[in-house]
């Protein structure tokens, strides 16, 4: 086989891998957000308070923290393929059982969804960043666009399924898709060997990073994902409690949040071609703060939908840029540091939505509880100032 033919074959395998990674991320967008539109059903089914309902998010995202730790171990000893295959099998199991009549089974299903999510998200983001090279931020934005497509479709699909009585069949369909992905990854070619064979090139990617910068970046991962999980998870419950609105339509609130997220990630590659990453992430963070504030102050469903969509638009490019910084700043050390960063993101998604519910129960309602993600966004502004020099390098 000629060198040209080998290059074409390698490019084809890379495209096939990217298709699977993008398709998988669309499914993870559905599975990690499915608890949000189902939360009003869970609250009514088992007569739960906000603090008790918040436990669903804590279980799911605490499990995802465990999945991130497992992913670090598995990818180190067994490779990326094993982490992805095991992760998507667990996602399938969780989707098939999350709508159980028993709260115990539902909690276990959310645990499976969380572990599966933690197993697939870090390797997917970092493999895509490696394939993207100098265009890593744009390509990571696109794969997270696929995640957003799954997330934004989740709420209307759940609403449609609830109205027509085929929710369980819908969940079984997605579970089957997860199994198909897991099997497909068994026959995929991953880029570990290529990067391992070029240590010099990889080492050249690393830059000097201070301990303070690493701590600040870890805090940014924690706060951002906690903010996103809180807005996506609690939006339906908040909108349902607004006066003068239809309770069934409130189920669509996460769709507006993730719709804004989806639109922003579709525009991200264009924006990144003209605006430096640091300036863009700071600008959209202020947009998220404005949207979050308007969402809290909304007095009807229309204003709430528009403001939560603005918050989602503001959130769109933040996480992909953080992932690109992780890969670029740490180079070959990213495999070590990524465990910390994605652990912090899972810890944020496990704790911040629960804190929202706790504050809601003890401080006057969900409107007060949703000040938590707003304060998280404000704190991120100050943390970004700490990493400004590194991000501008």
C-alpha positions in Angstrom: 0.0 0.0 0.0 1.4 3.4 -1.0 1.9 6.3 1.5 -0.9 8.2 -0.1 -3.3 5.2 0.3 -2.3 4.8 3.9 -3.0 8.5 4.6 -6.4 8.2 2.9 -7.2 5.1 4.9 -6.1 6.8 8.2 -8.3 9.9 7.4 -11.3 7.6 6.7 -10.8 5.9 10.1 -10.5 9.3 11.8 -13.8 10.5 10.1 -15.5 7.3 11.2 -14.3 7.8 14.8 -15.5 11.4 14.8 -18.9 10.4 13.5 -19.3 7.9 16.4 -18.0 10.5 18.9 -20.5 13.1 17.7 -23.4 10.6 17.7 -22.4 9.5 21.2 -22.3 13.0 22.5 -25.8 13.6 21.1 -27.0 10.6 23.2 -25.2 11.9 26.3 -26.9 15.2 25.9 -30.2 13.3 26.2 -29.3 11.0 29.0 -27.7 13.6 31.3 -30.6 16.0 31.0 -33.5 13.6 31.0 -34.0 14.0 34.8 -34.9 17.7 34.3 -38.1 17.3 32.3 -39.0 14.2 34.3 -38.4 16.0 37.6 -42.0 17.4 37.9 -43.3 13.9 37.3 -40.9 12.5 40.0 -42.0 15.2 42.5 -45.7 14.4 41.9 -45.2 10.6 41.9 -43.4 10.4 45.2 -44.6 13.7 46.9 -41.1 15.1 47.2 -39.8 18.4 48.5 -37.2 20.5 46.6 -34.4 19.2 48.8 -35.5 15.6 48.2 -35.9 16.2 44.5 -32.4 17.7 44.4 -31.1 14.3 45.5 -31.8 13.0 42.0 -29.2 15.4 40.6 -26.8 14.6 43.4 -27.0 10.9 42.7 -26.6 11.3 39.0 -23.7 13.7 39.1 -21.9 12.1 42.1 -22.0 8.9 40.1 -20.5 10.8 37.1 -17.7 11.9 39.4 -17.0 8.2 40.1 -17.2 7.6 36.3 -14.6 10.3 35.7 -12.2 8.7 38.2 -12.9 5.3 36.6 -12.3 6.8 33.2 -8.8 8.1 34.2 -7.9 4.6 35.4 -9.4 2.7 32.5 -7.9 4.9 29.8 -4.5 4.8 31.5 -4.4 1.0 31.8 -6.9 -0.3 29.2 -7.3 2.6 26.7 -10.0 5.0 25.5 -12.0 2.3 23.7 -12.7 0.4 27.0 -13.9 3.5 28.8 -16.3 4.4 25.9 -17.7 0.9 25.4 -18.3 0.4 29.2 -19.8 3.9 29.5 -22.3 3.5 26.7 -23.5 0.1 28.0 -24.1 1.8 31.4 -26.0 4.7 29.7 -28.2 2.1 27.9 -29.0 0.4 31.2 -29.8 3.6 32.9 -32.1 4.9 30.1 -34.0 1.6 30.1 -34.8 1.8 33.8 -35.0 5.5 34.8 -38.8 5.7 34.5 -39.4 2.9 37.0 -42.3 3.0 39.4 -39.9 2.4 42.3 -37.9 5.4 43.4 -35.0 3.1 44.4 -34.8 1.7 40.9 -34.9 5.2 39.4 -32.1 6.3 41.7 -30.0 3.3 40.7 -30.7 4.1 37.0 -29.6 7.7 37.5 -26.4 6.3 39.1 -25.8 4.2 36.0 -26.4 7.2 33.7 -24.0 9.3 35.8 -21.2 6.7 35.8 -21.7 6.1 32.0 -21.5 9.9 31.4 -18.3 10.2 33.5 -16.8 7.3 31.5 -17.4 8.8 28.1 -17.2 12.6 28.4 -13.6 13.2 29.3 -12.1 10.8 26.7 -14.5 12.1 24.0 -13.5 15.8 24.6 -9.8 15.1 24.8 -9.7 12.8 21.7 -11.6 15.4 19.7 -9.2 18.1 21.0 -6.2 15.9 19.9 -7.7 15.4 16.5 -8.4 19.1 16.2 -4.9 20.2 16.9 -4.6 24.0 16.5 -8.4 24.1 15.8 -9.2 22.2 19.0 -11.5 24.9 20.4 -13.6 24.9 17.3 -13.8 21.1 17.0 -14.6 20.7 20.7 -17.3 23.3 20.2 -18.8 21.3 17.4 -18.8 18.0 19.3 -20.5 19.8 22.2 -22.9 21.2 19.6 -23.9 17.5 19.1 -24.3 17.3 22.9 -26.5 20.4 22.7 -28.6 18.9 20.0 -29.4 15.9 22.2 -30.1 18.1 25.2 -32.4 20.4 23.4 -34.4 17.6 21.9 -34.9 15.8 25.2 -37.6 18.0 26.7 -40.0 18.1 23.6 -39.5 14.4 23.1 -40.3 13.7 26.8 -43.4 16.0 26.6 -44.6 14.3 23.4 -44.0 10.9 24.9 -45.8 11.8 28.1 -48.8 13.1 26.2 -49.1 10.1 24.0 -48.1 7.4 26.5 -44.9 6.0 24.9 -42.3 7.4 27.3 -40.9 3.9 28.1 -40.7 3.0 24.4 -38.8 6.2 23.7 -36.3 5.4 26.5 -35.9 1.8 25.2 -35.1 3.2 21.8 -32.3 5.4 23.2 -31.1 2.5 25.2 -30.8 0.5 22.1 -28.9 3.3 20.3 -26.4 3.3 23.3 -25.8 -0.4 22.9 -25.2 0.1 19.2 -22.6 2.8 19.9 -20.8 0.6 22.4 -20.5 -2.2 19.9 -19.3 0.3 17.2 -16.5 1.6 19.4 -15.2 -1.9 19.7 -14.2 -1.7 16.0 -12.9 1.9 16.0 -9.2 3.0 15.7 -8.1 5.6 18.4 -5.2 8.0 18.2 -3.4 6.9 21.4 -0.6 5.0 19.6 0.1 7.9 17.3 0.5 10.4 20.1 2.5 8.0 22.2 4.9 7.6 19.3 5.5 11.3 19.1 6.5 12.4 22.6 8.6 15.3 21.4 5.7 16.8 19.5 3.4 16.4 22.4 5.9 17.9 24.9 6.2 20.9 22.7 2.5 21.7 23.2 2.9 22.1 26.9 3.4 25.5 28.4 4.4 26.7 31.9 1.4 26.7 34.2 1.4 27.8 37.8 -0.3 26.1 40.7 -2.6 29.1 41.1 -3.7 28.8 37.5 -4.4 25.1 37.9 -6.5 25.8 41.0 -8.4 28.6 39.2 -9.1 26.4 36.2 -10.3 23.6 38.4 -12.7 26.0 40.2 -13.9 27.2 36.8 -14.7 23.7 35.8 -16.6 23.2 39.1 -18.6 26.4 38.9 -19.4 26.3 35.2 -20.8 22.8 35.1 -22.6 23.3 38.3 -24.3 26.4 36.9 -25.2 24.6 33.6 -26.7 21.6 35.5 -28.7 23.8 37.8 -30.2 25.9 35.1 -31.0 22.9 32.9 -32.2 20.7 35.7 -34.4 23.2 37.7 -35.7 25.3 34.9 -38.9 23.2 34.3 -39.8 23.2 38.0 -39.2 27.0 38.2 -41.3 27.8 35.2 -44.1 25.4 36.3 -44.5 27.5 39.5 -45.0 30.8 37.6 -48.5 32.1 37.7 -50.7 32.1 34.7 -48.9 29.4 32.8 -49.6 25.8 31.7 -47.8 23.2 33.8 -47.3 20.8 30.8 -45.7 23.5 28.7 -43.2 24.1 31.6 -41.6 20.8 30.7 -40.2 22.6 27.6 -38.1 25.0 29.7 -34.9 22.9 29.5 -35.4 22.9 25.7 -35.1 26.7 25.6 -32.0 26.6 27.8 -30.3 23.9 25.7 -31.6 25.5 22.5 -29.6 28.6 23.4 -26.6 26.4 24.2 -27.0 24.7 20.8 -27.2 27.9 18.9 -24.2 29.3 20.6 -22.1 26.2 19.9 -23.1 26.3 16.2 -21.8 29.9 16.0 -18.7 29.2 18.1 -16.4 28.2 15.3 -17.2 31.4 13.4 -16.8 33.6 16.5 -13.5 31.9 17.4 -12.1 32.8 13.9 -12.4 36.5 14.8 -12.3 36.8 18.6 -9.7 35.6 20.9 -10.8 32.8 23.3 -10.4 34.7 26.5 -12.3 37.8 25.2 -15.1 35.5 23.9 -15.5 33.5 27.1 -15.6 36.6 29.2 -18.2 38.3 26.9 -20.5 35.3 26.8 -20.2 34.8 30.6 -21.7 38.3 31.1 -24.5 37.3 28.7 -25.1 34.2 30.9 -25.3 36.5 34.0 -27.9 38.7 32.3 -30.0 35.8 31.2 -29.8 34.1 34.6 -30.9 37.4 36.3 -33.8 37.9 33.9 -34.9 34.3 34.4 -35.0 34.8 38.2 -37.1 38.0 37.8 -39.5 36.6 35.2 -43.1 36.8 36.0 -44.6 34.7 33.2 -43.5 31.7 31.1 -42.7 33.7 27.9 -40.2 35.9 29.7 -38.8 32.9 31.5 -38.3 30.9 28.2 -36.6 33.9 26.5 -34.3 34.6 29.4 -33.3 31.0 30.1 -32.5 30.7 26.3 -30.3 33.8 26.6 -28.5 32.2 29.6 -28.0 29.0 27.5 -26.6 31.1 24.6 -24.1 32.7 27.1 -23.0 29.3 28.4 -22.4 27.8 24.9 -18.7 28.4 24.3 -17.4 28.4 27.9 -16.8 24.7 28.5 -15.3 23.9 25.0 -12.8 26.7 25.5 -11.9 25.4 29.0 -11.3 21.9 27.4 -9.1 23.5 24.7 -7.1 25.3 27.4 -6.7 22.1 29.3 -5.3 20.3 26.2 -3.1 23.2 25.1 -1.7 24.3 28.5 -0.8 20.9 29.8 0.1 19.0 26.6 1.1 15.4 27.5 0.3 16.2 31.1 -3.4 16.7 30.2 -4.0 13.0 30.8 -3.0 13.5 34.4 -4.7 16.9 35.0 -7.9 16.0 33.2 -8.8 13.7 36.0 -8.8 16.6 38.4 -10.6 19.0 36.0 -13.4 16.6 35.0 -13.7 15.5 38.6 -14.3 19.1 39.6 -16.9 19.4 36.8 -18.7 16.3 38.1 -18.5 17.5 41.7 -20.0 20.8 40.5 -22.9 19.1 38.8 -23.4 16.9 41.8 -23.4 19.6 44.4 -24.7 22.8 43.0 -28.1 21.6 41.8 -28.6 20.0 45.3 -27.6 23.3 46.9 -30.2 25.1 44.8 -32.9 22.7 46.2 -31.6 23.1 49.7 -31.6 26.9 49.5 -35.1 26.8 48.0 -36.5 24.8 50.9 -34.8 26.9 53.6 -34.7 30.4 52.1 -38.1 31.1 50.6 -38.5 29.2 47.3 -36.9 28.1 44.1 -36.5 31.7 42.9 -34.1 32.3 45.8 -32.4 28.9 45.2 -31.6 29.8 41.7 -29.4 32.7 42.9 -26.8 29.9 43.5 -26.0 29.5 39.7 -26.1 33.3 39.3 -23.5 33.7 42.1 -21.4 30.9 40.5 -21.3 32.9 37.2 -20.2 36.1 39.0 -17.4 34.1 40.8 -16.2 32.8 37.4 -15.6 36.4 36.2 -13.1 36.9 39.0 -11.4 33.5 38.4 -11.0 34.3 34.7 -9.1 37.4 35.7 -6.7 35.2 37.5 -5.9 33.1 34.4 -6.0 36.1 31.9 -2.2 36.0 31.3 -2.2 32.3 30.7 -5.2 32.4 28.4 -3.8 35.2 26.3 -0.4 33.5 25.8 
